[in-house]
Amino acid sequence: MLPKISEGGLLSNILDQCMYCAMGLGLVGVDFRGLLPPLFEDAVINLFSKNMSTAVENFQVVLDSHRWVPLRSVGFAVSGTNEESLDDVTPPSFLMEHLPIAVFVNGVSAAMNDLRPCALVSLKHILADELVNGLQAVSNSLLQYSVVRVLRGSEFPLFLSLCQAFIEVAYPYCATCFGRCYPNGPALIMERKGMFNSINQLFIVSPIRALKKSSDNANKVTVAKMAMLWSGKEQPLLSTVSRPDVQTIILFSPESSLKRLLEGEY
């Protein structure tokens, strides 16, 4: 029956009832409380893993159908995992500008709400691994999206902004939520942030793409100019060619000037 339970509160209630029952039977020498932890640990792990998988799947669905258009700013980015701010775990409204990340964060919040009533201390590190695995799945999905999808014009900067929101806002927020379930939980999540350095490489690729695009545009202009020059549509140009102790002004004509330059007549 335990694997079929889909609510953390209900799972916690069943555990309490079983513990009371075992204590009562302990009066007649049938205390079975030592048999309960493995059963409920597996149930909690399965419940949290299922909720995290749902969050990742929903994120992927929304990302695949997402339209890259700028949205109105609705808040400010809030990051950090200070213990003083653990009482306030409201999702940052800034994430509403990045719908796929907002959907994922909602899924993580739902998973944490189910976990809080039945957060067994013995599962602290195991569930931290599950949360990091979910974050890693989102990171891998973003990297794959940047490879298989062609983002044009203003779409790529918007995609980079989404990646930045994931690293700087969503990741610390998920760590903070985990801290509401386990003391010092945020440290377990934040210490693994180095695993997501591959996302930062996208911010290095961005200037390279811009430089390549600028170079391609310059090459197109140059080719167009040369075509107009040879077709006679371009007006003769004046240019200055410097040689040792000599500075000569040369008149380019569409018919023969370029050829004479190549033959060294100037």
C-alpha positions as CSV (number, residue, x, y, z in Angstrom):
1,M,0.0,0.0,0.0
2,L,2.8,2.5,0.8
3,P,4.0,2.9,-2.9
4,K,0.4,3.9,-3.8
5,I,0.4,6.8,-1.4
6,S,0.9,10.1,-3.3
7,E,0.7,12.6,-0.4
8,G,3.4,13.2,2.1
9,G,0.9,14.2,4.8
10,L,-0.9,11.0,4.5
11,L,2.3,9.0,4.6
12,S,3.3,10.8,7.8
13,N,-0.1,10.1,9.3
14,I,0.2,6.4,8.6
15,L,3.7,6.3,10.1
16,D,2.5,7.9,13.3
17,Q,-0.4,5.4,13.6
18,C,2.0,2.5,13.1
19,M,4.4,3.8,15.7
20,Y,1.5,4.1,18.3
21,C,0.4,0.7,17.4
22,A,3.9,-0.8,17.9
23,M,4.2,1.0,21.2
24,G,1.0,-0.5,22.4
25,L,2.0,-4.0,21.4
26,G,5.3,-3.4,23.0
27,L,3.5,-3.8,26.4
28,V,3.0,-7.5,25.5
29,G,6.4,-7.9,23.9
30,V,5.5,-7.3,20.2
31,D,7.2,-4.0,19.6
32,F,7.8,-3.8,15.8
33,R,8.9,-0.2,15.5
34,G,12.4,-1.3,14.4
35,L,10.9,-2.8,11.3
36,L,9.1,0.4,10.2
37,P,12.0,2.8,9.1
38,P,13.1,0.8,6.0
39,L,9.6,0.5,4.7
40,F,8.8,4.2,5.1
41,E,12.2,5.3,3.9
42,D,11.6,3.6,0.5
43,A,8.1,5.2,0.4
44,V,9.5,8.7,1.0
45,I,12.3,8.3,-1.6
46,N,9.8,7.0,-4.2
47,L,7.4,9.8,-3.5
48,F,10.0,12.5,-3.7
49,S,11.6,11.0,-6.8
50,K,8.3,10.8,-8.6
51,N,7.5,14.5,-7.8
52,M,10.9,15.6,-9.0
53,S,10.5,13.6,-12.2
54,T,7.1,15.2,-12.8
55,A,8.7,18.7,-12.3
56,V,11.4,17.9,-14.9
57,E,8.9,16.5,-17.4
58,N,6.6,19.5,-17.1
59,F,9.6,21.8,-17.6
60,Q,10.6,19.9,-20.8
61,V,7.1,20.1,-22.2
62,V,6.9,23.9,-21.6
63,L,10.4,24.4,-22.9
64,D,9.7,22.6,-26.2
65,S,6.7,24.7,-26.9
66,H,8.0,28.0,-25.5
67,R,7.9,31.1,-27.7
68,W,10.9,33.3,-27.3
69,V,9.3,36.7,-26.9
70,P,10.2,39.3,-24.2
71,L,7.8,39.4,-21.3
72,R,7.0,42.3,-19.0
73,S,9.1,42.5,-15.9
74,V,7.1,41.5,-12.9
75,G,9.7,41.4,-10.1
76,F,13.3,41.4,-8.9
77,A,15.8,38.6,-8.9
78,V,16.3,37.3,-5.4
79,S,19.1,34.8,-4.7
80,G,21.0,33.5,-1.7
81,T,20.5,30.9,1.0
82,N,21.0,32.8,4.3
83,E,19.5,31.2,7.3
84,E,17.8,34.5,8.2
85,S,15.7,34.3,5.0
86,L,14.5,30.8,5.4
87,D,11.2,31.9,6.8
88,D,10.3,33.5,3.5
89,V,10.3,30.9,0.7
90,T,7.9,32.6,-1.7
91,P,8.9,31.8,-5.2
92,P,10.7,34.9,-6.8
93,S,8.2,36.7,-9.0
94,F,11.1,37.4,-11.4
95,L,10.8,33.8,-12.6
96,M,7.5,34.6,-14.2
97,E,9.5,36.2,-17.0
98,H,10.9,32.7,-17.8
99,L,7.9,30.3,-18.0
100,P,9.8,27.0,-18.3
101,I,11.8,27.7,-15.2
102,A,8.7,28.9,-13.3
103,V,7.0,25.6,-14.1
104,F,10.0,23.7,-12.8
105,V,10.2,25.7,-9.6
106,N,6.5,25.1,-9.0
107,G,7.1,21.4,-9.3
108,V,10.0,21.5,-6.9
109,S,7.8,23.5,-4.4
110,A,5.1,20.8,-4.6
111,A,7.7,18.1,-4.0
112,M,9.0,19.9,-0.9
113,N,5.5,20.4,0.4
114,D,5.0,16.7,0.2
115,L,8.4,16.0,1.8
116,R,8.1,18.3,4.8
117,P,5.6,16.2,6.9
118,C,7.7,13.0,6.3
119,A,11.3,14.3,6.0
120,L,13.1,11.4,7.7
121,V,16.5,12.5,9.0
122,S,18.2,9.4,7.7
123,L,17.2,10.4,4.1
124,K,18.8,13.9,4.2
125,H,21.7,13.1,1.8
126,I,19.8,10.7,-0.4
127,L,17.0,13.3,-1.1
128,A,19.7,16.0,-1.6
129,D,21.1,13.8,-4.4
130,E,17.6,13.5,-5.9
131,L,17.1,17.2,-5.9
132,V,20.5,17.8,-7.5
133,N,19.7,15.1,-10.1
134,G,16.6,17.0,-11.0
135,L,18.5,20.3,-11.3
136,Q,21.1,18.5,-13.4
137,A,18.4,17.1,-15.7
138,V,17.2,20.7,-16.3
139,S,20.7,21.8,-17.0
140,N,21.3,19.0,-19.5
141,S,18.0,19.8,-21.2
142,L,19.0,23.5,-21.6
143,L,22.3,22.5,-23.1
144,Q,20.7,20.1,-25.5
145,Y,18.2,22.7,-26.5
146,S,20.9,25.2,-27.4
147,V,22.4,22.6,-29.7
148,V,19.4,21.2,-31.5
149,R,17.3,24.3,-31.8
150,V,18.1,27.2,-34.1
151,L,17.7,30.5,-32.2
152,R,17.6,33.6,-34.4
153,G,17.8,37.3,-33.8
154,S,16.7,38.3,-30.3
155,E,15.8,34.7,-29.3
156,F,19.3,33.7,-28.2
157,P,19.7,36.5,-25.7
158,L,16.3,35.6,-24.2
159,F,17.5,32.0,-23.9
160,L,20.6,33.1,-22.2
161,S,18.5,35.1,-19.8
162,L,16.5,32.0,-19.0
163,C,19.7,30.1,-18.3
164,Q,21.0,32.8,-16.1
165,A,17.7,32.8,-14.1
166,F,18.0,29.1,-13.6
167,I,21.6,29.4,-12.2
168,E,21.3,32.6,-10.2
169,V,17.6,32.5,-9.0
170,A,16.0,29.1,-9.3
171,Y,19.0,27.0,-8.1
172,P,19.4,29.0,-4.8
173,Y,15.6,29.0,-4.3
174,C,15.5,25.2,-4.6
175,A,18.3,25.0,-2.1
176,T,16.4,27.3,0.3
177,C,13.3,25.1,0.0
178,F,15.3,22.0,0.9
179,G,16.6,23.9,4.0
180,R,13.0,24.1,5.2
181,C,12.9,20.3,5.3
182,Y,16.4,19.7,6.7
183,P,18.6,21.9,8.8
184,N,21.8,23.0,6.9
185,G,20.2,21.5,3.8
186,P,21.0,24.4,1.5
187,A,24.7,23.8,2.0
188,L,24.4,20.3,0.6
189,I,22.8,21.7,-2.6
190,M,24.9,24.8,-3.0
191,E,28.2,23.0,-2.7
192,R,27.4,21.1,-5.9
193,K,26.8,24.2,-7.9
194,G,30.2,23.6,-9.6
195,M,28.6,20.7,-11.4
196,F,26.6,23.2,-13.5
197,N,29.6,25.1,-15.0
198,S,28.6,23.7,-18.5
199,I,25.7,26.2,-18.5
200,N,28.2,29.1,-18.0
201,Q,29.9,28.0,-21.3
202,L,26.8,29.3,-23.1
203,F,27.7,32.8,-22.0
204,I,31.1,32.3,-23.6
205,V,29.6,31.1,-26.9
206,S,27.3,34.1,-27.1
207,P,30.1,36.7,-27.9
208,I,31.6,34.3,-30.4
209,R,28.3,34.0,-32.2
210,A,27.9,37.7,-32.3
211,L,31.4,38.2,-33.6
212,K,30.8,35.5,-36.3
213,K,27.6,37.2,-37.3
214,S,29.3,40.6,-37.6
215,S,32.0,39.0,-39.7
216,D,29.5,37.3,-42.0
217,N,27.6,40.6,-42.5
218,A,30.9,42.4,-43.3
219,N,31.8,39.7,-45.8
220,K,28.4,40.0,-47.5
221,V,28.8,43.8,-47.8
222,T,32.3,43.4,-49.3
223,V,31.0,40.8,-51.9
224,A,28.1,43.1,-52.8
225,K,30.5,46.0,-53.3
226,M,32.8,44.0,-55.5
227,A,29.8,42.8,-57.6
228,M,28.7,46.4,-58.1
229,L,32.2,47.5,-59.0
230,W,32.7,44.9,-61.7
231,S,29.2,45.5,-63.1
232,G,29.9,49.1,-63.5
233,K,27.2,50.3,-61.1
234,E,29.6,51.5,-58.5
235,Q,31.2,54.9,-59.0
236,P,35.0,55.1,-59.3
237,L,36.7,55.3,-56.0
238,L,39.8,57.3,-54.9
239,S,42.3,55.4,-52.8
240,T,45.8,56.1,-51.5
241,V,48.5,53.5,-51.8
242,S,51.7,54.0,-49.7
243,R,55.1,52.9,-50.9
244,P,58.6,53.8,-49.5
245,D,59.0,57.6,-50.0
246,V,56.1,57.7,-52.4
247,Q,52.4,58.3,-51.9
248,T,50.2,58.0,-55.0
249,I,46.6,58.7,-55.5
250,I,45.1,56.0,-57.8
251,L,41.8,56.2,-59.6
252,F,39.9,52.9,-59.6
253,S,37.8,52.2,-62.7
254,P,35.5,49.2,-63.0
255,E,37.1,47.9,-66.2
256,S,40.8,47.6,-65.5
257,S,42.0,49.1,-62.4
258,L,41.9,46.0,-60.2
259,K,43.6,43.9,-62.8
260,R,46.4,46.5,-63.2
261,L,46.9,46.6,-59.5
262,L,47.3,42.8,-59.3
263,E,49.8,42.9,-62.1
264,G,51.9,45.5,-60.3
265,E,51.6,48.4,-62.7
266,Y,51.0,50.8,-59.8
